[in-house]
Every structure is written in structure tokens, then in C-alpha cells.
Amino acid sequence: MFYEEIVQPFLLSFIPIMVAMDAPGILPIFVSITQGIKPRERKHILRQSLLTALLITIGFTFLGAAVFKALVIRVEDFMIAGGIILLIIAVSDIVLAGARKYTISPTFGVVPLGTPLIAGPATLTTTLALVSTYGYIPVILSLGANILLAWLIFSQSDRLIKLIGTNGALAFAKVAALLLAAIAVKMIRSGLQALLQG
């Protein structure tokens, strides 16, 4: 009974959330935008971003459908807005080659890391869809497990920077910016396609 109601739905919802969150894919971007930041500050940003992602996703899971309906907002609108934010960040990263792009602020871990990178449209909509299939408890547990997995991955970013060196980190940052721009364009395109089809 416990397996069928909790464990099995947990396992079945864990993988879709992991794919949607894509922590390994976000890692290069995390390394890029936290480059040059002190380890202590990076840890604070990491905690802030993951806590933000967790709270936003849980809140969206419970209230998303009602909020969207009340504000007459579609998921596609959310995807386009998130994509535009990421695209602005990516373009500024590429144009300001070598310059310090980001100023540490109390909200740095909230935007863009917490959302729309970690808790992006894919994560939010996937979680919302899974709840209707498997229920709240297994999905929330799966979300928590994926947040923990993301923490394990991002917390090793220092080793990655040491491994590739300073020049490698600079090159890595530019590739990550292009990757971020591509992700942003994909989010905008997917939102527009869904709007046109709907």
C-alpha cells in the first residue's frame, strides 16, 4: 500500500522533474555568473537560489492554476516572459566580454538563478501536471529530492573552476552565455508556438 501510494509515484515523478529542472545543464551557467565571487558568497547565493526554486515550485503547485486563471495568464505567457529575461542576461554577458556583469545583491539568488533558471516554466508546469496524476505528497518529495541533487551538483562548482583554470573559465563563461541565449530563444519559441496552436 505504501509502495503504491508513495514510493512508486515518487519514482515516477522524480525523473520528469529532474529532466525539467536540468541541474547539469544549468551548471555551466551557474559557474559563469558566479565567476569571481568569493566561495562564501557563492554558497549563500546557492542556498538562496535553491530555497527560492523550492518555494516557488511548491507555491505554484498549489496555487498556479488558480493564479493563472484569476490573472488571465497562460503558461505560454510565463514561458515567453522567462525567456526574455534569460535572453537579456545572456546578451549582456556576451556584449560585456570580460567585464564584471553582475552586482551582488540580496536578490541575486532569486533572479535569475532561483527563477527562471532552476524553477523555470518547464519545472513549474511539469510539477503541476504530475500532481494531477500522482498527488501532492509524492511530487513534493520528488521535488525536494531534485533540489538536493541540484545542491550536490552546484556545490562542486569550485572544483570545476580549479580544474579548467582561469582562461578555461573565461572561455567556459562565453560558451555558457551562448547556451543561455539558446535556452532563452527556445523558451520564447515554445511559448509562441503554443499560443499560435492554442
C-alpha positions as CSV (number, residue, x, y, z in Angstrom):
1,M,0.0,0.0,0.0
2,F,2.8,2.5,1.0
3,Y,4.8,1.5,-2.1
4,E,1.8,2.0,-4.5
5,E,0.7,5.3,-2.9
6,I,4.1,6.9,-2.1
7,V,7.2,5.1,-3.4
8,Q,6.1,4.3,-6.9
9,P,4.6,7.7,-7.6
10,F,7.7,9.3,-6.1
11,L,9.9,7.3,-8.5
12,L,7.7,8.0,-11.5
13,S,7.6,11.8,-10.8
14,F,11.3,12.1,-9.8
15,I,12.7,11.6,-13.4
16,P,10.4,14.1,-15.2
17,I,11.2,16.8,-12.6
18,M,14.9,16.0,-12.9
19,V,14.7,16.3,-16.7
20,A,12.7,19.6,-16.5
21,M,15.0,21.1,-13.8
22,D,18.1,20.0,-15.7
23,A,20.7,20.8,-13.0
24,P,23.6,19.5,-15.0
25,G,22.6,21.8,-17.9
26,I,22.4,24.8,-15.6
27,L,25.8,24.1,-14.0
28,P,27.8,25.9,-16.7
29,I,25.6,28.9,-16.4
30,F,25.9,28.9,-12.6
31,V,29.7,28.7,-12.9
32,S,29.7,31.5,-15.4
33,I,27.6,34.0,-13.5
34,T,29.2,33.3,-10.1
35,Q,32.7,33.5,-11.5
36,G,34.9,35.8,-9.4
37,I,32.6,35.7,-6.4
38,K,34.0,34.6,-3.1
39,P,33.2,31.0,-2.1
40,R,31.2,32.1,1.0
41,E,29.1,34.4,-1.2
42,R,28.6,31.7,-3.8
43,K,27.4,29.3,-1.1
44,H,24.9,32.0,0.1
45,I,23.7,32.5,-3.5
46,L,23.3,28.8,-3.9
47,R,21.2,28.4,-0.8
48,Q,19.1,31.4,-1.7
49,S,18.5,30.1,-5.3
50,L,17.6,26.6,-4.3
51,L,15.3,27.8,-1.5
52,T,13.7,30.2,-3.9
53,A,13.2,27.5,-6.5
54,L,11.7,25.1,-3.9
55,L,9.3,27.6,-2.5
56,I,8.2,29.0,-5.9
57,T,7.6,25.5,-7.3
58,I,5.7,24.3,-4.2
59,G,3.6,27.5,-4.2
60,F,3.0,27.1,-8.0
61,T,2.0,23.5,-7.4
62,F,-0.8,24.5,-5.0
63,L,-1.8,27.9,-6.4
64,G,-0.5,28.0,-10.0
65,A,-3.7,27.1,-11.9
66,A,-5.9,29.4,-9.7
67,V,-3.5,32.3,-10.1
68,F,-3.2,31.9,-13.8
69,K,-6.9,31.8,-14.1
70,A,-7.5,34.8,-11.9
71,L,-4.9,36.9,-13.8
72,V,-5.9,35.5,-17.2
73,I,-2.3,34.4,-17.7
74,R,-1.4,31.4,-19.7
75,V,1.6,29.1,-19.2
76,E,2.8,30.2,-22.6
77,D,2.9,33.8,-21.4
78,F,5.0,32.7,-18.4
79,M,7.4,30.9,-20.8
80,I,7.8,33.9,-23.1
81,A,8.5,36.3,-20.1
82,G,11.1,33.9,-18.6
83,G,12.7,33.5,-22.0
84,I,13.0,37.3,-22.5
85,I,14.6,37.7,-19.0
86,L,17.2,35.0,-19.8
87,L,17.9,36.4,-23.2
88,I,18.7,39.9,-21.8
89,I,21.1,38.3,-19.3
90,A,22.8,36.2,-22.0
91,V,23.2,39.1,-24.4
92,S,24.6,41.4,-21.7
93,D,27.0,38.6,-20.7
94,I,28.3,38.3,-24.3
95,V,28.5,42.0,-25.1
96,L,30.3,42.9,-21.9
97,A,33.1,40.4,-22.7
98,G,35.4,40.1,-19.8
99,A,33.8,42.8,-17.7
100,R,32.1,42.1,-14.4
101,K,28.4,41.7,-15.4
102,Y,26.7,41.1,-12.1
103,T,26.5,43.1,-8.9
104,I,25.9,41.0,-5.8
105,S,22.5,42.0,-4.4
106,P,20.1,40.5,-1.8
107,T,18.0,39.1,-4.7
108,F,20.9,37.7,-6.9
109,G,20.0,34.1,-6.0
110,V,16.3,34.7,-6.6
111,V,16.6,36.1,-10.2
112,P,18.0,34.7,-12.4
113,L,19.2,31.6,-10.5
114,G,16.2,30.6,-8.4
115,T,13.8,31.6,-11.2
116,P,13.6,31.3,-14.2
117,L,16.7,29.0,-14.4
118,I,16.1,26.4,-11.7
119,A,12.4,26.9,-11.2
120,G,11.6,27.7,-14.8
121,P,8.5,27.2,-16.8
122,A,9.4,23.5,-17.6
123,T,9.8,22.7,-13.9
124,L,6.7,24.5,-12.8
125,T,4.4,23.1,-15.5
126,T,5.8,19.6,-15.1
127,T,5.3,19.6,-11.4
128,L,1.7,21.0,-11.8
129,A,0.9,18.2,-14.3
130,L,2.4,15.5,-12.1
131,V,0.3,16.5,-9.1
132,S,-2.9,15.8,-11.1
133,T,-1.5,12.3,-11.8
134,Y,0.3,11.2,-8.7
135,G,-0.9,13.5,-5.9
136,Y,0.8,16.2,-3.8
137,I,3.0,14.1,-1.4
138,P,5.0,12.0,-3.9
139,V,5.5,15.0,-6.2
140,I,6.6,17.3,-3.3
141,L,9.0,14.6,-2.1
142,S,10.4,14.2,-5.7
143,L,10.8,18.0,-5.9
144,G,12.8,18.0,-2.6
145,A,15.0,15.2,-3.8
146,N,15.7,17.1,-7.1
147,I,16.6,20.3,-5.2
148,L,19.0,18.2,-3.1
149,L,20.5,16.8,-6.2
150,A,20.9,20.3,-7.7
151,W,22.7,21.4,-4.5
152,L,25.1,18.5,-4.8
153,I,25.9,19.4,-8.4
154,F,26.2,23.1,-7.9
155,S,28.2,22.8,-4.7
156,Q,31.0,21.2,-6.7
157,S,31.4,24.3,-9.0
158,D,34.6,25.3,-7.2
159,R,36.3,22.1,-8.2
160,L,35.2,22.7,-11.8
161,I,36.7,26.2,-11.9
162,K,40.0,24.9,-10.4
163,L,40.1,22.1,-13.0
164,I,39.7,24.3,-16.1
165,G,41.8,27.2,-14.9
166,T,41.2,31.0,-15.4
167,N,41.4,31.1,-19.2
168,G,39.3,28.0,-19.4
169,A,36.8,29.6,-17.1
170,L,36.6,32.7,-19.3
171,A,36.0,30.6,-22.4
172,F,33.6,28.4,-20.5
173,A,31.6,31.6,-19.5
174,K,31.2,32.7,-23.1
175,V,30.0,29.2,-24.2
176,A,27.6,29.2,-21.2
177,A,26.3,32.6,-22.3
178,L,25.6,31.3,-25.8
179,L,23.9,28.3,-24.2
180,L,21.8,30.5,-22.0
181,A,20.8,32.6,-25.1
182,A,19.8,29.4,-26.9
183,I,17.7,28.2,-23.9
184,A,16.0,31.7,-23.8
185,V,15.2,31.6,-27.5
186,K,13.8,28.0,-27.1
187,M,11.6,29.2,-24.2
188,I,10.2,32.1,-26.2
189,R,9.7,30.0,-29.3
190,S,7.9,27.2,-27.4
191,G,5.7,29.8,-25.8
192,L,4.8,31.5,-29.1
193,Q,4.2,28.1,-30.8
194,A,1.8,27.1,-28.1
195,L,0.0,30.4,-28.3
196,L,-0.4,30.1,-32.1
197,Q,-1.5,26.5,-31.8
198,G,-4.0,27.3,-29.0
